[in-house]
């Protein structure tokens, strides 16, 4: 446990390394206004290849920033009870299978699983084809400045998904939870930060936080190693190092965490060399709302025993 990291005492007070841009709040306020100006053109299409008797499985399509048409899976229970759950997948992964969404629907919860733009290649028979170009997404757009960062658009997609699902007649917008693992853990925090009405978040070893710390640890593990690759290809003498990490600071989850108003549970493995614990605590320690951490001392970026069941029960209890 903690074989490569700072001590537990240091983690508890660590405030992050990656710089916070001076105009960070203005940047995100402007981004949200840009999103509001884009008509979502929301479309729900029944998933005819996954018929259900107690719910309806649907494909949700909506307009995001940058002219991108975003997709999410949605299950809407026949007898809704009001809550909704937003699920986000891992980096380069796939959205959950329909069957994996059913436990929430069985509780009467509406459940939506976002396809992160450009990452999901799999599609079902009833789903419209989407583009797929997973390649260095962490640093994608870095040369174009803060507004060109791909994750800026992805972060805004989480807000739009929350707005659409929260606006459904069967959903109580004050009873929405977010959850996910790794990239999904980071995006679940982002959604809660950009949509402060979200009531509860269960974040498992979040990615997308404290980039400079991950780079300094030099663990040579994906996906933070994309930063090293970028320097090798674009700035081998690190003449732009300060600029690079300041720009990445605009999409650093730790700097958004203070906006979260809902309750948060963090799941962290202390041997995680993919998303190092210190990077996760950089975000966790900036959350000012009710929070708790569930620590797995001997686990890394693994299937944390009991975590999935705990999250299901926690979400049920919190909503």
Residue pairs with C-beta under 8 A, 6 or more apart in sequence:
1 270
1 271
1 297
1 298
2 8
2 270
2 271
2 277
2 297
3 271
4 217
4 219
4 273
4 276
5 11
5 217
5 270
5 276
5 277
5 278
6 14
6 278
8 270
10 278
11 277
11 278
11 281
12 281
12 285
13 285
14 278
14 281
14 282
14 285
15 282
15 285
15 286
16 209
16 210
16 213
16 252
16 254
16 282
16 283
16 285
16 286
17 210
17 212
17 213
17 216
17 282
18 210
18 211
18 212
18 213
18 245
18 248
18 249
18 252
18 254
18 282
19 212
19 242
19 245
19 246
19 249
20 249
20 252
20 255
21 27
21 146
21 246
21 247
21 249
21 250
24 249
24 250
24 255
27 146
27 250
28 194
28 250
28 256
31 65
31 152
31 155
31 156
32 156
32 159
32 194
34 65
34 156
35 64
35 65
35 156
35 159
35 160
38 63
38 64
38 65
39 63
40 62
40 63
40 160
40 163
40 164
41 62
41 63
42 60
42 61
42 62
42 164
43 60
43 61
43 62
44 58
44 59
44 60
44 74
45 58
45 59
45 61
45 126
45 128
46 56
46 57
46 58
46 59
46 126
47 57
47 58
47 59
47 73
47 98
47 124
47 126
47 127
48 125
48 126
49 124
49 125
49 126
50 57
50 98
50 124
50 126
51 57
52 75
53 78
54 77
54 78
54 79
54 105
54 106
55 75
55 76
55 77
55 78
55 102
55 105
56 75
56 76
56 78
57 73
57 74
57 75
57 98
58 73
58 74
58 75
58 76
59 71
59 72
59 73
59 74
59 126
59 127
59 128
60 71
60 72
60 73
60 74
60 112
60 161
60 164
61 69
61 70
61 71
61 128
62 69
62 70
62 72
62 160
62 161
62 164
63 69
63 70
64 70
64 117
64 153
64 156
64 157
64 160
65 152
65 153
65 156
65 157
66 153
68 117
68 153
69 130
70 114
70 115
70 117
70 157
70 160
70 161
71 115
71 120
71 127
71 128
71 130
72 95
72 112
72 113
72 114
72 115
72 161
73 95
73 96
73 98
73 101
73 112
73 113
73 115
74 110
74 111
74 112
74 113
74 165
75 98
75 101
75 102
75 104
75 105
75 110
75 111
76 105
76 110
76 168
76 170
77 105
77 106
77 108
77 109
77 110
77 170
79 108
80 108
80 109
80 110
80 170
80 171
81 107
81 108
81 109
82 108
82 170
82 171
82 172
82 175
82 319
83 107
83 108
83 109
83 110
83 171
83 172
83 175
83 176
83 177
83 315
83 319
84 109
84 110
84 111
84 112
84 165
84 166
84 168
84 171
84 172
84 175
84 176
84 177
85 104
85 109
85 110
85 111
85 112
85 176
85 177
85 178
85 179
85 315
85 319
86 111
86 112
86 113
86 114
86 158
86 161
86 162
86 165
86 176
86 177
86 178
86 179
86 188
86 191
86 198
87 95
87 96
87 101
87 111
87 112
87 113
87 114
87 178
87 179
87 180
87 184
88 113
88 114
88 116
88 158
88 178
88 179
88 180
88 183
88 184
88 185
88 187
88 188
88 191
89 95
89 96
89 113
89 114
89 115
89 116
89 119
89 120
89 180
89 183
89 184
90 180
90 181
90 182
90 183
90 184
90 207
91 119
91 137
91 182
91 183
91 207
91 223
92 119
92 134
92 223
93 119
93 120
93 183
93 184
94 120
94 122
95 113
95 114
95 115
95 120
96 113
98 124
101 111
101 113
103 312
104 111
104 312
104 315
105 111
107 316
109 315
109 319
110 165
110 168
110 170
110 171
112 161
112 165
114 157
114 158
114 161
114 187
115 130
116 154
116 157
116 183
116 187
117 131
117 150
117 153
117 154
117 157
118 131
118 132
118 133
118 134
118 137
118 150
119 132
119 134
119 137
120 130
120 132
121 130
121 132
121 134
123 129
123 130
136 226
136 229
136 230
137 150
137 151
137 223
137 226
138 151
138 208
138 211
138 223
138 224
138 226
138 227
139 226
139 227
139 229
139 230
139 248
140 149
140 150
140 151
141 148
141 149
141 150
141 152
142 148
142 149
142 230
142 234
142 244
142 247
142 248
143 234
145 247
146 152
146 247
146 250
149 247
149 248
149 250
149 251
151 208
151 251
152 250
152 251
154 187
155 187
155 190
155 194
155 251
155 256
156 194
158 178
158 187
158 190
158 191
158 194
158 195
159 191
159 194
159 195
161 191
162 176
162 178
162 191
162 194
162 195
162 198
163 195
165 171
165 176
166 173
166 176
166 195
166 197
167 173
173 197
174 197
174 199
175 199
175 319
176 195
176 197
176 198
176 199
176 319
177 198
177 199
177 200
177 201
177 202
177 315
177 318
177 319
178 187
178 188
178 189
178 191
178 192
178 198
178 200
178 201
178 202
179 185
179 188
179 201
179 202
179 203
179 204
179 311
179 315
180 186
180 187
180 188
180 203
180 204
181 204
181 205
182 204
182 205
182 206
182 207
182 274
182 275
182 301
183 207
183 208
184 204
185 203
185 204
185 205
185 206
185 207
185 267
185 275
186 203
186 206
186 207
186 208
186 209
186 253
187 208
188 201
188 202
188 203
188 206
189 201
189 203
189 206
189 253
189 256
189 257
189 260
189 264
189 283
190 208
190 253
190 256
191 198
191 201
192 198
192 201
192 260
192 261
192 262
192 264
193 253
193 256
193 257
193 258
193 259
193 260
194 256
194 259
196 259
196 260
196 261
196 262
197 261
197 262
198 260
198 261
198 262
199 262
199 263
199 318
199 319
200 262
200 263
200 264
200 265
200 314
200 315
200 318
200 319
201 260
201 262
201 263
201 264
201 265
202 264
202 265
202 267
202 311
202 314
202 315
203 264
203 265
203 266
203 267
204 267
204 304
204 307
204 311
205 267
205 268
205 269
205 272
205 274
205 275
205 280
205 301
205 304
206 253
206 266
206 275
206 280
206 283
207 223
207 274
207 275
208 251
208 252
208 253
209 252
209 253
209 254
209 275
209 279
209 280
209 282
209 283
210 252
210 254
210 278
210 279
210 282
210 283
211 224
211 227
211 245
211 248
211 249
211 252
211 279
212 245
212 248
213 276
213 278
213 279
213 282
214 224
214 227
214 275
214 276
214 279
215 224
215 227
215 228
215 245
217 276
217 278
218 228
219 225
219 273
219 276
220 228
221 273
221 274
222 274
223 274
224 274
224 275
227 244
227 248
230 244
231 238
231 241
231 244
234 240
235 241
235 244
249 255
253 283
254 279
254 282
254 283
254 286
255 286
257 283
257 284
257 286
257 287
258 286
258 287
258 288
260 287
260 288
260 289
261 289
262 289
263 289
263 290
263 291
263 318
264 284
264 287
264 289
264 290
264 291
264 292
265 291
265 292
265 293
265 294
265 311
265 314
266 280
266 284
266 291
266 292
266 293
266 294
267 293
267 294
267 296
267 304
267 307
267 311
268 277
268 280
268 281
268 284
268 293
268 294
268 295
268 296
269 277
269 296
269 298
269 299
269 300
269 301
269 302
269 304
270 277
270 295
270 296
270 297
270 298
270 299
271 297
271 298
271 299
271 300
272 280
272 299
272 300
272 301
273 300
273 301
274 300
274 301
275 301
284 291
284 293
294 307
294 310
296 304
296 305
299 305
